[in-house]
């Protein structure tokens, strides 16, 4: 559950994290200086002010460490999140894949005219396995509403076929050597594409049936 919450915060962190930490860190540092003005080593004379100054110094240090993480080890992850945000409200590029069941070739453009839920997943991904029943239920419940649910993995067909035999789903279960413009490190990730082939929603991390239904409802309406 904790991992899912972190994943959902990633778009905000990618967009605003550096700014929030920088402003908070500078504000805390200025507060420390103001409290300690006139004191030796910026240490206030009175204990209440000393405690407040210590807390502000800790906040400043935490913000500095956070900035180091965002601009260092987490930078590649956040760059991918920003990329995913950039594809919203733009036409989905072509994508080729093959059905796990019979190895028949398919293309994303074949589904134009239907609302598409394109879910990137993997059998080794715990949150993906947790989300898969919801994807299956979405596919079954909305089958008559021009909805296509595509579950795409970049794993070997033999492995995916064996998994599907034990865990059958009503989705268009497909695989590809790579997922092209959708091939990012994180799993699961879901893209909602409208009837005109435009990406409308990008959902990072596992979602419940209720959350998926809510994200879809607007685009499943006949007049949209």
C-alpha positions in Angstrom: 0.0 0.0 0.0 2.8 2.4 0.9 4.5 1.8 -2.5 1.2 2.6 -4.3 0.9 5.9 -2.5 4.4 6.9 -3.4 3.8 6.0 -7.0 0.7 8.3 -7.1 2.8 11.2 -5.7 5.4 10.9 -8.4 3.8 13.2 -10.9 3.6 16.0 -8.3 7.2 15.3 -7.1 8.5 15.3 -10.7 6.8 18.6 -11.5 7.1 20.5 -8.2 9.4 18.6 -5.9 12.6 20.5 -6.5 10.8 23.9 -6.2 9.0 22.9 -3.0 12.1 21.6 -1.3 14.2 24.6 -2.4 11.7 27.1 -1.1 11.2 25.3 2.2 14.9 24.8 2.7 15.7 28.5 2.1 12.8 29.6 4.3 14.0 27.3 7.1 17.6 28.6 6.7 16.5 32.2 6.8 14.4 31.5 9.9 17.5 30.0 11.6 19.5 33.0 10.8 16.9 35.4 12.0 16.5 33.6 15.3 20.2 33.4 15.9 21.0 37.0 14.8 23.4 38.5 17.3 24.2 35.2 19.0 27.5 33.3 18.8 27.4 30.8 15.9 23.8 31.9 15.3 22.8 30.2 18.6 19.9 32.1 20.2 20.2 33.2 23.8 17.0 31.7 25.1 16.0 28.0 25.0 12.6 28.3 23.3 14.4 30.1 20.4 17.2 27.5 20.5 14.7 24.7 20.1 12.9 26.5 17.2 16.2 27.2 15.6 17.3 23.5 15.9 14.0 22.4 14.3 14.4 24.9 11.4 18.0 23.7 10.9 16.7 20.1 10.7 14.1 21.1 8.2 16.8 22.8 6.1 19.0 19.7 6.3 16.1 17.4 5.3 15.3 19.7 2.3 18.9 19.7 1.2 19.1 15.9 1.4 15.8 15.7 -0.5 17.2 17.9 -3.3 20.3 15.7 -3.5 18.0 12.7 -4.1 15.7 14.4 -6.6 18.6 15.8 -8.6 20.7 12.7 -8.2 19.6 9.1 -7.9 15.9 9.8 -8.6 16.5 12.0 -11.6 16.0 9.2 -14.2 12.8 8.1 -12.6 11.4 11.6 -12.4 12.4 12.3 -16.0 10.3 9.2 -17.1 7.4 10.5 -15.0 7.6 13.9 -16.7 7.8 12.2 -20.1 4.6 10.3 -19.3 2.9 13.5 -18.3 3.9 15.1 -21.6 2.0 12.5 -23.7 -1.3 13.4 -22.3 -3.7 15.1 -24.7 -1.5 14.1 -27.7 -2.3 11.4 -30.3 -1.0 8.0 -29.2 1.8 6.8 -31.5 1.6 3.5 -33.3 2.4 0.3 -31.4 2.8 -3.2 -32.7 2.3 -6.3 -30.5 1.2 -9.9 -30.7 -1.5 -11.9 -28.9 -0.2 -14.2 -26.2 -2.9 -16.8 -27.0 -2.3 -17.4 -30.8 0.7 -15.1 -31.6 -1.5 -13.1 -34.0 -0.1 -9.7 -34.9 -2.0 -6.6 -33.8 -1.5 -2.8 -34.0 -2.8 -0.1 -31.7 -4.4 1.7 -34.6 -6.7 -1.2 -35.2 -8.6 -0.2 -32.1 -9.3 3.4 -33.3 -13.0 4.2 -32.7 -13.0 2.4 -29.3 -11.9 3.7 -25.9 -8.6 1.8 -25.1 -7.2 1.0 -21.8 -3.5 0.1 -22.4 -1.9 -1.5 -19.4 1.8 -2.1 -19.2 2.5 -4.9 -16.7 4.7 -7.9 -15.9 4.3 -11.2 -14.1 7.2 -10.3 -11.8 5.5 -7.1 -10.7 3.6 -7.5 -7.4 1.4 -4.4 -7.9 0.6 -5.5 -11.4 -0.7 -8.9 -10.2 -2.7 -7.1 -7.6 -4.2 -4.8 -10.3 -4.8 -7.6 -12.9 -8.2 -8.8 -11.6 -9.5 -5.2 -11.8 -8.3 -4.9 -15.4 -10.1 -8.2 -16.1 -13.3 -7.0 -14.5 -13.2 -3.7 -16.4 -12.9 -5.6 -19.6 -15.8 -7.8 -18.8 -18.1 -5.1 -17.4 -17.6 -2.7 -20.2 -17.3 -5.1 -23.2 -20.5 -3.7 -24.8 -19.4 -0.1 -24.5 -16.8 0.0 -27.2 -14.0 -0.5 -24.7 -10.8 -2.4 -25.4 -8.6 -3.4 -22.5 -5.1 -4.3 -23.6 -2.6 -5.9 -21.2 0.9 -5.6 -22.6 4.0 -7.2 -21.3 7.6 -7.3 -22.7 8.2 -10.8 -21.4 8.6 -14.0 -23.4 5.4 -15.4 -25.0 6.0 -18.9 -23.5 6.1 -17.5 -20.0 3.1 -15.3 -20.5 1.1 -18.1 -22.1 1.8 -20.4 -19.1 0.8 -17.6 -16.7 -2.5 -16.9 -18.7 -3.5 -20.6 -18.5 -3.5 -20.3 -14.7 -4.9 -16.8 -14.6 -7.1 -16.3 -17.6 -8.3 -12.7 -18.4 -10.9 -11.2 -20.7 -8.4 -8.5 -21.9 -6.6 -8.4 -25.2 -3.5 -10.0 -23.7 -0.5 -9.2 -25.8 3.3 -9.0 -25.8 6.1 -7.2 -27.6 9.9 -7.3 -27.5 9.7 -3.6 -26.4 6.7 -1.3 -25.8 8.0 1.5 -28.0 6.9 4.9 -26.8 5.3 3.2 -23.8 8.4 1.3 -22.7 9.3 2.8 -19.3 10.9 1.1 -16.3 8.0 1.4 -14.0 5.2 -1.2 -13.8 2.2 -1.1 -13.8 1.3 1.9 -15.9 -2.0 2.5 -17.6 -2.9 4.8 -20.5 -6.4 5.6 -21.4 -6.9 6.5 -25.1 -10.1 8.0 -26.5 -12.0 7.0 -29.6 -10.0 9.5 -31.7 -6.7 7.9 -30.6 -5.7 10.7 -28.2 -4.1 9.9 -24.8 -6.4 11.2 -22.2 -5.2 9.6 -18.9 -1.8 8.4 -17.7 -2.1 6.4 -14.4 1.1 5.5 -12.7 1.0 2.5 -10.3 -1.8 0.0 -9.5 -5.4 1.2 -9.4 -8.5 -0.3 -8.0 -11.6 -1.2 -10.1 -13.4 1.9 -8.8 -10.5 4.2 -9.7 -10.3 2.7 -13.2 -14.0 3.0 -13.7 -14.0 6.6 -12.6 -11.1 7.5 -15.0 -13.0 5.8 -17.8 -16.5 7.0 -17.4 -16.0 10.4 -19.0 -14.5 8.9 -22.1 -17.0 6.1 -22.5 -19.9 8.5 -22.8 -21.3 8.4 -26.4 -21.1 12.2 -26.9 -17.4 12.4 -26.0 
